[in-house]
Amino acid sequence: MGKFEDLPNEVMYEIFDCLDACHAFEAFFNLNTRFQYLLINSPSLFKIDFSCISKSNFQNCCTYIIQPNIHRIVSLRLSNPLTIDSFLSLFSFNGLFVRLESIIFTQINFKKLEPILTSLSLLPRLYSLTINNNIEVCDSSEIYRLIFRLPVLKYCTISPKFYGGSLSLYTAKNESSPIEYLSVNRHCSLNQLISLISYTPKLSHLSSLSISETSNVRINNISIIYPKLTRISLKLWRMSFDSFKLLCSKLFYHLEVLSICTRADDHYLIADRWQQLIINHIPNLRIFDFQHYWEPVDDNNTEQRTYHLLIDRFTSSFWINRQWFFAHQHFSRRGIRDAVFYSTHPYRRNLYELHERAHNDSCLRRDEGKNLARRVNIDDYRAATNCSLQFPCATELSLWGKGARGNFSFIADLSHMFHFSKLTHFSVQCPDFGLAQLTELLNHLPNVHSLILYANTSYLTSEQIQSVDFISNKNRIANVTIRGRCTIQQIHLLMNLCPRVKCLEIEIDEDQLDLIVRFLLLEKTNHIQSDSLKTKTSFLKEFDFLQRKFLYLFSRTQNKKLTSSDDLSTFMLNQHSSTNYLFSLCFFNPKQGMEQKLQRIISREKLLNDYSIGSVFNYLYLWW
């Protein structure tokens, strides 16, 4: 059998084409001079993904891959503000990026977008622009104007993590954007939405997170006809059915696919009104993807009967002939009673929410069979019990609910619903979910690389270390977020649970900053060699008292006595480093002056040689 490195150049280039250029560089560049030559002289067009990369690899990739091959880059993904700032300090978006067709910015500082968008107008082939997890705290009107001026842009998605700034965009006058696909995943008033789409007469697909009706709505002032607008996805918030009907008459005549989510207003549950609206104003509609959340006022049978009389009208021949079918759930979410009525066969939305059935829910019209959603939120883990749904395409799973302590049977329930090997993102907020349950579940999820945990849960304790050792050799988790303020003990446990973590996002008390940073970065120091054990011993003694106090409180709540094996200091000295992969640290909601304090700690202890640090809104980033 031949060796891998003996494969001909043509085969190696086909392998490189299957990889992001930076990942190929990281995997092959340092193997030998032949692979270095192949990478540097590759005839392929390059896709650059900086979503998860260390600073040293980033710099090498910029030097050896991007700099000599700017003219061959077709797509670029930049994540976190420090990576974006470093890239822009080395390159400018000018005529040299002649083949660049797609750019994705994640966690970009919105204030820095204006000069970037101005330079992007020079790119002759920029067809796609995505801005994810940005933070809009200022007036973003000029940002949208600059986007609409990009000369060849066809696809645009903007998905802010937070938005508190205004959007005072005026209706377009003699301005026209070539955008055909527009997704604005933030709340807009109806007037703001009308202003936005006035710039895009060629629009064929429109999506918005939330639309609300305001006074002085300008629907009657819409004069542009959108003959190519065939797909719309909207969430309506406080918009009357009559206003929506008027909007349809103005904009939606050519619509073929309508995905709509409404809440509270029962007028949206009147099937006859929908039937007349579709016949008169949306005659070409093929897919009607409808979701309505109903909030009962009283827990009485009369209200429930009225609700069921309404939804039963969606079973007439009008709906059946078009193959539009519906299901509904009654549930209680965090103490609030609710119900949802939604479309089912033959299509599925990207996100599916599964709720525990309400105690008084005797309805037979439940969803079943295969659901093609890629993201699934299980609002209560008990909803998985005897669930007949299957999610063969799901890659993201969020699990919630109380009362899970000691219950392992739900893992078998989940295995009937999901292909565990396909799941890549996992989040669990079950307050009494034990560490043994978490490790057992992660043991069944070999390809999860992004994990969200919660500090106020039972699984982030110091129990069952052996289970951690067992799981840590198997998982591939590289991105971890801990919601809520966490402690040094929880972070230590996490790093043993997920030793391959590259990017960590946490919230901490400032008085633990010194301990946590030194624990996470101590293995990164270049000056620690033969005396590393001594240095680590000295460091561990500093927070030994804090750990013992934590373990004492833990033992009180668990009704057990401390033993010598509970001393985490002793345990940590016998462990291999669990922070060798880490290169990105993000602090949520840092206190004022925390950035300067972090810099002093790094400088005093010589923890890092080359790093970047910076704050955006309520996030503090450290990257090395």
C-alpha positions as CSV (number, residue, x, y, z in Angstrom):
1,M,0.0,0.0,0.0
2,G,1.4,3.4,-1.0
3,K,1.9,6.4,1.3
4,F,-0.4,9.4,1.4
5,E,2.4,11.7,0.6
6,D,3.1,9.8,-2.6
7,L,-0.2,10.7,-4.2
8,P,0.2,12.6,-7.4
9,N,-0.2,16.4,-7.5
10,E,-3.5,16.2,-9.3
11,V,-5.1,14.1,-6.5
12,M,-3.6,16.4,-3.8
13,Y,-5.2,19.4,-5.5
14,E,-8.6,17.7,-5.5
15,I,-8.2,17.1,-1.8
16,F,-7.3,20.8,-1.3
17,D,-10.4,21.8,-3.2
18,C,-12.5,20.0,-0.6
19,L,-11.0,22.1,2.2
20,D,-11.0,25.7,3.2
21,A,-7.6,27.1,2.1
22,C,-6.6,28.0,5.7
23,H,-7.6,24.5,7.0
24,A,-5.5,23.0,4.2
25,F,-2.6,25.2,5.1
26,E,-2.9,24.3,8.8
27,A,-3.1,20.6,8.0
28,F,-0.4,20.2,5.3
29,F,1.9,23.2,5.2
30,N,4.4,22.1,7.9
31,L,4.6,18.5,6.7
32,N,7.3,18.9,4.1
33,T,8.6,21.2,1.4
34,R,6.5,19.4,-1.3
35,F,3.2,20.2,0.4
36,Q,4.4,23.8,1.0
37,Y,5.1,24.1,-2.8
38,L,1.7,22.6,-3.7
39,L,-0.2,24.9,-1.4
40,I,1.6,28.0,-2.5
41,N,1.3,27.2,-6.2
42,S,-2.1,25.7,-6.2
43,P,-4.1,26.5,-9.4
44,S,-7.4,26.4,-7.4
45,L,-9.6,29.3,-6.5
46,F,-9.4,29.9,-2.7
47,K,-12.1,29.9,-0.1
48,I,-10.8,31.6,3.1
49,D,-12.5,30.9,6.4
50,F,-11.1,32.7,9.4
51,S,-14.0,31.7,11.7
52,C,-11.9,29.6,14.0
53,I,-8.1,30.2,13.7
54,S,-5.3,31.1,16.0
55,K,-3.4,34.4,15.5
56,S,-0.2,32.7,14.4
57,N,-2.0,30.6,11.8
58,F,-3.9,33.6,10.7
59,Q,-0.7,35.5,10.1
60,N,0.9,32.6,8.3
61,C,-2.2,32.2,6.1
62,C,-2.2,35.9,5.3
63,T,1.5,35.8,4.3
64,Y,1.7,32.5,2.4
65,I,-1.9,32.1,1.1
66,I,-3.7,35.4,0.7
67,Q,-0.9,37.8,-0.1
68,P,0.3,36.0,-3.2
69,N,-3.2,34.8,-4.2
70,I,-5.5,37.8,-3.7
71,H,-6.6,37.6,-7.3
72,R,-7.8,33.9,-6.8
73,I,-9.9,34.3,-3.6
74,V,-13.6,33.8,-4.2
75,S,-15.0,33.8,-0.7
76,L,-13.9,35.2,2.6
77,R,-15.3,34.6,6.1
78,L,-14.1,36.8,9.0
79,S,-15.2,36.2,12.6
80,N,-14.8,38.3,15.7
81,P,-13.7,42.0,15.7
82,L,-10.0,41.2,16.4
83,T,-9.7,39.0,13.3
84,I,-11.5,41.6,11.2
85,D,-9.3,44.4,12.5
86,S,-6.1,42.4,11.9
87,F,-7.2,41.5,8.3
88,L,-8.0,45.1,7.5
89,S,-4.6,46.3,8.8
90,L,-3.0,44.0,6.2
91,F,-5.4,44.3,3.3
92,S,-7.8,46.7,1.8
93,F,-10.8,45.7,-0.4
94,N,-9.6,47.2,-3.7
95,G,-9.3,46.1,-7.3
96,L,-6.8,43.3,-6.4
97,F,-9.7,41.1,-5.1
98,V,-11.0,40.7,-8.6
99,R,-12.6,37.3,-8.0
100,L,-14.1,37.9,-4.6
101,E,-17.8,36.9,-4.8
102,S,-18.8,36.3,-1.2
103,I,-18.0,38.0,2.2
104,I,-19.2,37.0,5.6
105,F,-18.6,39.2,8.6
106,T,-19.4,37.8,12.1
107,Q,-19.4,39.9,15.2
108,I,-18.2,43.0,13.4
109,N,-18.2,46.4,15.1
110,F,-21.1,48.1,13.3
111,K,-19.3,51.5,13.6
112,K,-16.5,50.3,11.4
113,L,-18.8,49.1,8.6
114,E,-19.1,52.4,6.8
115,P,-15.5,52.6,5.4
116,I,-15.5,48.8,4.7
117,L,-18.7,49.1,2.7
118,T,-17.4,52.1,0.8
119,S,-14.4,50.0,-0.3
120,L,-16.5,47.0,-1.1
121,S,-18.1,49.0,-3.9
122,L,-14.8,48.6,-5.8
123,L,-15.2,44.9,-6.0
124,P,-16.4,43.9,-9.5
125,R,-17.8,40.4,-8.5
126,L,-19.1,40.8,-5.0
127,Y,-22.5,39.0,-5.3
128,S,-23.1,38.0,-1.7
129,L,-22.7,39.9,1.6
130,T,-23.6,38.4,5.1
131,I,-23.3,40.3,8.4
132,N,-23.9,38.0,11.4
133,N,-24.1,38.7,15.1
134,N,-23.2,42.3,14.7
135,I,-24.2,44.8,17.4
136,E,-26.3,47.8,16.2
137,V,-26.3,50.5,18.8
138,C,-26.3,53.5,16.6
139,D,-28.4,54.7,13.6
140,S,-27.8,52.1,11.0
141,S,-29.5,54.0,8.1
142,E,-26.2,54.9,6.4
143,I,-25.1,51.3,6.6
144,Y,-28.1,50.1,4.6
145,R,-27.7,52.9,2.1
146,L,-24.1,51.8,1.4
147,I,-25.2,48.2,1.1
148,F,-27.8,49.2,-1.5
149,R,-25.1,51.0,-3.5
150,L,-22.9,47.9,-4.0
151,P,-23.0,47.6,-7.8
152,V,-23.5,43.9,-8.3
153,L,-24.7,42.6,-5.0
154,K,-27.5,39.9,-5.3
155,Y,-27.7,38.3,-1.9
156,C,-27.7,40.2,1.4
157,T,-28.3,38.9,5.0
158,I,-28.0,41.0,8.1
159,S,-28.5,39.3,11.4
160,P,-27.7,41.4,14.4
161,K,-27.1,39.9,17.9
162,F,-28.3,43.2,19.5
163,Y,-30.0,46.2,18.0
164,G,-30.8,49.3,19.9
165,G,-30.1,51.9,17.3
166,S,-32.6,53.6,15.0
167,L,-33.3,52.9,11.4
168,S,-34.5,56.2,9.9
169,L,-34.2,55.2,6.2
170,Y,-36.1,57.3,3.7
171,T,-37.9,55.9,0.8
172,A,-35.6,55.6,-2.2
173,K,-35.7,58.3,-4.9
174,N,-33.9,57.4,-8.1
175,E,-31.8,54.8,-6.3
176,S,-31.9,51.1,-7.2
177,S,-30.0,48.1,-5.9
178,P,-29.5,44.8,-7.8
179,I,-30.3,42.8,-4.6
180,E,-32.6,39.9,-5.3
181,Y,-32.4,38.1,-1.9
182,L,-32.7,40.3,1.2
183,S,-32.9,39.0,4.8
184,V,-33.0,41.5,7.6
185,N,-33.2,39.5,10.8
186,R,-34.1,42.4,13.2
187,H,-37.3,44.1,14.3
188,C,-38.6,46.6,11.8
189,S,-41.7,48.7,11.7
190,L,-43.9,48.3,8.6
191,N,-42.8,51.7,7.4
192,Q,-39.1,50.8,7.8
193,L,-39.7,47.6,5.8
194,I,-41.4,49.6,3.1
195,S,-38.5,52.0,3.0
196,L,-35.9,49.1,2.8
197,I,-37.5,47.3,-0.1
198,S,-38.0,50.6,-2.0
199,Y,-34.3,50.3,-2.9
200,T,-34.7,46.8,-4.3
201,P,-37.1,46.6,-7.3
202,K,-35.5,43.3,-8.4
203,L,-36.3,41.6,-5.1
204,S,-37.4,37.9,-5.4
205,H,-36.9,36.7,-1.8
206,L,-37.6,38.8,1.4
207,S,-37.2,37.7,5.0
208,S,-37.6,39.7,8.2
209,L,-37.4,38.6,11.8
210,S,-40.2,40.8,13.1
211,I,-42.6,43.4,11.6
212,S,-44.9,45.6,13.7
213,E,-47.6,48.0,12.6
214,T,-47.2,51.7,13.6
215,S,-49.4,54.7,13.2
216,N,-49.3,56.5,9.8
217,V,-48.5,53.4,7.9
218,R,-47.6,54.2,4.3
219,I,-48.9,51.1,2.6
220,N,-51.1,53.1,0.2
221,N,-48.0,55.0,-0.9
222,I,-46.3,51.9,-2.3
223,S,-45.9,52.5,-6.0
224,I,-43.3,50.0,-7.0
225,I,-44.4,46.7,-8.5
226,Y,-42.3,43.7,-7.6
227,P,-43.0,41.1,-10.4
228,K,-40.1,38.9,-9.2
229,L,-41.0,38.8,-5.6
230,T,-42.1,35.2,-5.2
231,R,-40.8,34.2,-1.7
232,I,-41.5,36.0,1.6
233,S,-40.8,35.0,5.2
234,L,-42.2,37.3,7.9
235,K,-43.0,37.4,11.6
236,L,-45.8,39.8,12.4
237,W,-45.9,41.5,15.7
238,R,-49.0,43.7,16.5
239,M,-50.1,43.9,12.9
240,S,-53.8,43.6,12.1
241,F,-55.0,41.1,9.6
242,D,-56.6,44.0,7.6
243,S,-53.2,45.7,7.3
244,F,-51.6,42.5,6.3
245,K,-54.3,42.0,3.6
246,L,-53.6,45.5,2.3
247,L,-49.9,44.7,2.2
248,C,-50.6,41.6,0.2
249,S,-52.7,43.5,-2.3
250,K,-49.8,45.9,-2.9
251,L,-46.8,43.6,-2.9
252,F,-47.6,39.9,-2.9
253,Y,-49.6,39.3,-6.1
254,H,-46.8,37.2,-7.7
255,L,-46.0,35.4,-4.5
256,E,-45.5,31.6,-4.7
257,V,-44.1,30.9,-1.2
258,L,-45.4,32.5,2.0
259,S,-43.9,31.7,5.4
260,I,-45.6,33.7,8.1
261,C,-45.6,33.6,11.9
262,T,-48.3,35.5,13.9
263,R,-49.2,35.8,17.6
264,A,-52.3,36.5,19.8
265,D,-54.6,38.1,17.1
266,D,-57.3,35.5,16.5
267,H,-58.3,37.1,13.2
268,Y,-55.3,35.2,11.7
269,L,-57.1,31.9,12.7
270,I,-60.2,32.6,10.5
271,A,-59.7,30.2,7.7
272,D,-62.4,31.9,5.4
273,R,-60.5,35.2,5.5
274,W,-57.3,33.5,4.5
275,Q,-59.1,31.7,1.7
276,Q,-60.4,34.9,0.3
277,L,-57.1,36.7,0.7
278,I,-55.2,33.9,-1.2
279,I,-57.8,33.7,-4.0
280,N,-58.0,37.4,-4.6
281,H,-54.5,38.7,-3.9
282,I,-52.0,35.7,-3.9
283,P,-53.4,33.5,-6.6
284,N,-50.0,31.9,-7.5
285,L,-49.3,30.7,-3.9
286,R,-47.9,27.1,-3.9
287,I,-46.6,26.9,-0.3
288,F,-48.4,28.3,2.7
289,D,-46.2,27.9,5.7
290,F,-48.2,29.3,8.6
291,Q,-47.5,29.4,12.3
292,H,-49.7,31.1,14.9
293,Y,-49.2,31.3,18.7
294,W,-52.4,31.5,20.6
295,E,-52.4,32.8,24.2
296,P,-55.5,31.6,26.2
297,V,-56.8,34.0,28.7
298,D,-58.5,31.5,31.0
299,D,-58.1,27.8,31.6
300,N,-61.7,26.9,30.6
301,N,-63.3,24.5,28.1
302,T,-65.3,27.3,26.4
303,E,-62.2,29.1,25.2
304,Q,-60.6,25.9,24.1
305,R,-63.7,24.9,22.2
306,T,-63.8,28.3,20.4
307,Y,-60.1,27.9,19.5
308,H,-60.7,24.4,18.1
309,L,-63.7,25.5,16.1
310,L,-61.5,28.1,14.4
311,I,-58.6,25.7,13.5
312,D,-61.0,23.0,12.4
313,R,-62.0,25.2,9.5
314,F,-58.5,24.7,8.0
315,T,-59.6,21.2,6.9
316,S,-62.0,22.1,4.1
317,S,-61.4,21.1,0.5
318,F,-59.7,24.4,-0.2
319,W,-56.8,23.4,2.1
320,I,-56.8,19.7,1.3
321,N,-56.8,20.2,-2.5
322,R,-53.6,22.3,-2.1
323,Q,-52.0,19.7,0.1
324,W,-51.8,22.2,3.0
325,F,-52.1,20.4,6.3
326,F,-51.8,21.6,9.9
327,A,-51.1,20.4,13.5
328,H,-51.1,22.1,16.9
329,Q,-49.7,21.8,20.4
330,H,-51.0,22.9,23.8
331,F,-48.2,23.5,26.2
332,S,-46.9,25.5,29.2
333,R,-43.7,27.3,28.8
334,R,-42.0,28.5,31.9
335,G,-45.3,28.8,33.7
336,I,-47.1,30.5,30.8
337,R,-49.9,28.6,29.0
338,D,-49.7,28.7,25.2
339,A,-50.7,26.9,22.1
340,V,-49.3,26.9,18.6
341,F,-51.1,26.1,15.3
342,Y,-48.7,25.4,12.4
343,S,-48.3,24.0,8.9
344,T,-46.9,20.5,8.5
345,H,-46.7,18.2,5.5
346,P,-45.3,18.5,2.8
347,Y,-42.6,21.0,3.9
348,R,-40.9,22.1,7.1
349,R,-39.4,25.3,8.4
350,N,-35.8,25.5,9.4
351,L,-36.5,25.7,13.1
352,Y,-38.9,23.4,15.0
353,E,-39.9,23.9,18.6
354,L,-41.1,20.8,20.5
355,H,-43.1,21.4,23.7
356,E,-44.2,19.2,26.5
357,R,-47.9,18.4,26.1
358,A,-50.2,20.3,28.4
359,H,-51.9,18.2,31.1
360,N,-55.4,19.0,29.6
361,D,-54.4,18.6,26.0
362,S,-56.5,15.8,24.6
363,C,-56.2,16.9,20.9
364,L,-55.6,14.3,18.3
365,R,-54.2,16.6,15.7
366,R,-50.5,16.2,16.6
367,D,-47.5,16.4,14.3
368,E,-45.8,13.1,13.5
369,G,-43.4,11.4,11.0
370,K,-40.3,13.0,9.6
371,N,-39.6,16.7,10.0
372,L,-36.8,18.3,7.9
373,A,-35.9,21.1,10.3
374,R,-32.2,21.7,10.8
375,R,-32.6,23.4,14.2
376,V,-34.7,21.8,17.0
377,N,-35.5,23.4,20.3
378,I,-37.0,21.0,22.9
379,D,-38.6,23.3,25.4
380,D,-38.9,20.5,28.0
381,Y,-36.9,17.3,27.8
382,R,-40.0,15.4,28.8
383,A,-41.5,16.3,25.4
384,A,-39.1,13.6,23.9
385,T,-40.9,10.9,25.8
386,N,-42.9,8.7,23.3
387,C,-42.5,11.4,20.7
388,S,-43.3,10.1,17.2
389,L,-41.4,12.8,15.4
390,Q,-38.0,12.2,13.7
391,F,-35.5,14.9,12.6
392,P,-33.2,13.2,10.1
393,C,-31.7,16.6,8.9
394,A,-31.2,18.2,12.3
395,T,-27.7,19.6,13.0
396,E,-28.5,21.8,16.0
397,L,-30.3,20.8,19.2
398,S,-31.3,22.8,22.3
399,L,-32.6,21.0,25.4
400,W,-34.5,22.7,28.2
401,G,-36.5,21.6,31.2
402,K,-36.5,20.8,34.9
403,G,-36.7,17.4,36.8
404,A,-34.1,15.6,34.7
405,R,-31.8,14.5,37.6
406,G,-30.9,10.8,37.4
407,N,-33.0,10.3,34.2
408,F,-31.0,8.6,31.5
409,S,-34.0,7.2,29.5
410,F,-34.5,10.4,27.6
411,I,-31.2,9.8,25.8
412,A,-32.8,6.7,24.2
413,D,-35.8,8.8,23.3
414,L,-33.6,11.3,21.6
415,S,-31.8,8.6,19.7
416,H,-35.1,7.6,18.1
417,M,-35.6,11.3,17.0
418,F,-32.2,12.3,15.8
419,H,-29.2,11.0,13.9
420,F,-26.7,11.8,16.7
421,S,-23.8,11.7,14.2
422,K,-25.3,14.7,12.3
423,L,-25.6,17.0,15.3
424,T,-22.8,19.7,15.4
425,H,-24.3,22.3,17.8
426,F,-25.7,21.4,21.2
427,S,-27.1,23.5,24.0
428,V,-28.5,22.3,27.3
429,Q,-30.2,24.3,30.0
430,C,-31.7,21.8,32.4
431,P,-31.0,23.2,35.9
432,D,-30.8,19.8,37.6
433,F,-29.2,18.0,34.7
434,G,-26.2,16.0,36.2
435,L,-22.7,15.8,35.0
436,A,-23.1,12.0,34.5
437,Q,-26.0,12.7,32.2
438,L,-24.2,15.4,30.3
439,T,-21.1,13.2,29.7
440,E,-23.3,10.3,28.7
441,L,-25.2,12.4,26.2
442,L,-22.0,14.0,24.8
443,N,-20.6,10.5,24.4
444,H,-23.4,9.9,21.9
445,L,-22.7,13.1,20.0
446,P,-19.2,12.5,18.4
447,N,-19.4,15.4,15.9
448,V,-20.6,18.2,18.1
449,H,-18.1,21.1,17.8
450,S,-20.1,24.0,19.4
451,L,-21.5,23.7,22.9
452,I,-23.6,26.1,25.1
453,L,-23.8,25.4,28.8
454,Y,-25.3,27.3,31.7
455,A,-23.5,28.2,34.9
456,N,-26.6,27.7,37.2
457,T,-26.9,24.0,36.5
458,S,-25.9,20.8,38.3
459,Y,-23.6,19.5,35.6
460,L,-21.0,22.2,36.1
461,T,-19.9,20.8,39.5
462,S,-16.8,18.9,40.5
463,E,-18.5,15.4,40.7
464,Q,-17.6,12.4,38.7
465,I,-14.2,13.4,37.4
466,Q,-13.6,9.9,35.9
467,S,-16.5,10.4,33.6
468,V,-14.9,13.6,32.4
469,D,-11.7,11.7,31.6
470,F,-13.6,9.2,29.6
471,I,-15.5,11.7,27.5
472,S,-12.6,14.1,26.9
473,N,-10.7,11.7,24.7
474,K,-13.6,11.4,22.3
475,N,-15.3,14.7,21.7
476,R,-14.4,17.4,19.1
477,I,-15.9,20.4,20.8
478,A,-14.0,23.5,19.8
479,N,-16.4,26.3,20.6
480,V,-17.9,26.7,24.1
481,T,-20.1,29.3,25.6
482,I,-21.1,29.4,29.3
483,R,-24.2,31.5,30.0
484,G,-24.3,33.1,33.4
485,R,-21.4,33.9,35.7
486,C,-19.1,31.0,36.2
487,T,-16.3,30.2,38.6
488,I,-12.7,28.9,38.3
489,Q,-13.9,25.5,39.4
490,Q,-16.5,25.3,36.6
491,I,-14.0,26.5,34.0
492,H,-11.5,23.8,35.2
493,L,-14.2,21.2,34.9
494,L,-15.2,22.4,31.5
495,M,-11.6,22.4,30.2
496,N,-11.3,18.7,31.3
497,L,-14.6,17.9,29.8
498,C,-13.7,19.6,26.5
499,P,-9.9,19.7,26.2
500,R,-9.9,20.7,22.5
501,V,-11.7,24.0,23.1
502,K,-10.3,26.7,20.8
503,C,-12.8,29.5,21.5
504,L,-14.3,30.1,24.9
505,E,-17.0,32.7,25.8
506,I,-17.7,33.2,29.5
507,E,-19.0,35.7,32.1
508,I,-17.1,36.0,35.4
509,D,-16.8,38.1,38.5
510,E,-13.9,40.4,38.1
511,D,-12.3,39.3,41.4
512,Q,-11.7,35.9,39.7
513,L,-10.1,37.3,36.5
514,D,-6.5,36.8,37.7
515,L,-7.1,33.2,38.7
516,I,-9.0,32.3,35.6
517,V,-6.7,34.0,33.1
518,R,-3.6,32.5,34.6
519,F,-5.2,29.0,34.7
520,L,-6.2,29.3,31.0
521,L,-3.0,30.8,29.7
522,L,-0.3,29.4,32.0
523,E,0.5,26.6,29.5
524,K,1.0,29.2,26.8
525,T,4.0,30.8,28.4
526,N,7.3,30.5,26.6
527,H,9.4,31.0,29.7
528,I,8.1,28.0,31.6
529,Q,10.2,24.9,30.8
530,S,11.8,22.7,33.4
531,D,10.3,24.6,36.4
532,S,6.7,24.5,35.0
533,L,5.6,22.1,37.8
534,K,6.9,24.5,40.4
535,T,5.2,27.5,38.8
536,K,1.9,25.6,38.5
537,T,2.2,24.5,42.1
538,S,2.7,28.1,43.3
539,F,-0.3,29.2,41.2
540,L,-2.6,26.5,42.4
541,K,-1.9,27.2,46.0
542,E,-3.2,30.8,45.5
543,F,-6.7,29.6,44.8
544,D,-6.6,26.5,46.8
545,F,-8.6,28.2,49.6
546,L,-11.2,29.4,47.1
547,Q,-11.6,25.9,45.7
548,R,-11.9,24.3,49.2
549,K,-14.6,26.8,50.1
550,F,-16.5,26.0,46.9
551,L,-16.2,22.3,47.5
552,Y,-17.3,22.7,51.1
553,L,-20.5,24.5,50.0
554,F,-21.0,21.9,47.3
555,S,-20.7,19.1,49.8
556,R,-23.2,20.7,52.1
557,T,-25.8,20.8,49.3
558,Q,-25.0,17.2,48.2
559,N,-25.0,15.8,51.8
560,K,-21.6,14.3,51.4
561,K,-18.2,14.6,53.1
562,L,-15.1,15.9,51.4
563,T,-12.3,13.4,50.8
564,S,-8.8,13.9,49.6
565,S,-9.8,13.1,46.1
566,D,-12.0,16.2,46.1
567,D,-9.0,18.4,46.3
568,L,-8.9,19.9,42.8
569,S,-5.4,21.3,43.3
570,T,-4.0,17.7,43.7
571,F,-6.1,16.5,40.8
572,M,-4.9,19.3,38.4
573,L,-1.3,18.7,39.1
574,N,-1.7,15.1,37.7
575,Q,-3.5,16.2,34.5
576,H,-2.1,16.9,31.1
577,S,-2.8,20.5,30.0
578,S,-6.4,21.0,28.8
579,T,-5.8,24.5,27.4
580,N,-3.2,23.7,24.7
581,Y,-5.8,24.3,21.9
582,L,-7.3,27.5,23.3
583,F,-6.6,30.7,21.3
584,S,-9.6,32.9,21.7
585,L,-11.3,34.1,24.9
586,C,-14.3,36.3,25.1
587,F,-15.7,37.9,28.3
588,F,-19.4,38.9,28.3
589,N,-20.5,41.9,30.2
590,P,-17.0,43.0,31.5
591,K,-16.7,45.6,34.2
592,Q,-15.2,49.0,33.4
593,G,-11.4,48.8,33.4
594,M,-11.3,45.0,32.9
595,E,-9.5,45.3,29.6
596,Q,-6.6,47.2,31.2
597,K,-6.5,44.8,34.2
598,L,-6.3,41.9,31.8
599,Q,-3.4,43.5,29.9
600,R,-1.5,44.0,33.2
601,I,-2.0,40.4,34.2
602,I,-0.7,39.1,30.8
603,S,2.3,41.5,30.9
604,R,3.2,40.8,34.6
605,E,3.1,37.0,34.2
606,K,4.4,37.0,30.6
607,L,1.5,34.8,29.7
608,L,1.4,35.7,26.0
609,N,3.9,37.2,23.5
610,D,1.7,38.1,20.6
611,Y,-1.9,38.8,21.2
612,S,-4.8,41.2,20.4
613,I,-7.3,42.6,22.8
614,G,-10.3,44.8,22.3
615,S,-13.9,45.6,23.5
616,V,-17.0,45.9,21.4
617,F,-20.2,46.9,23.2
618,N,-20.5,44.5,26.2
619,Y,-17.9,42.0,25.0
620,L,-14.2,41.9,25.7
621,Y,-12.1,39.8,23.3
622,L,-8.6,38.3,23.7
623,W,-7.0,36.5,20.7
624,W,-3.5,35.0,20.4
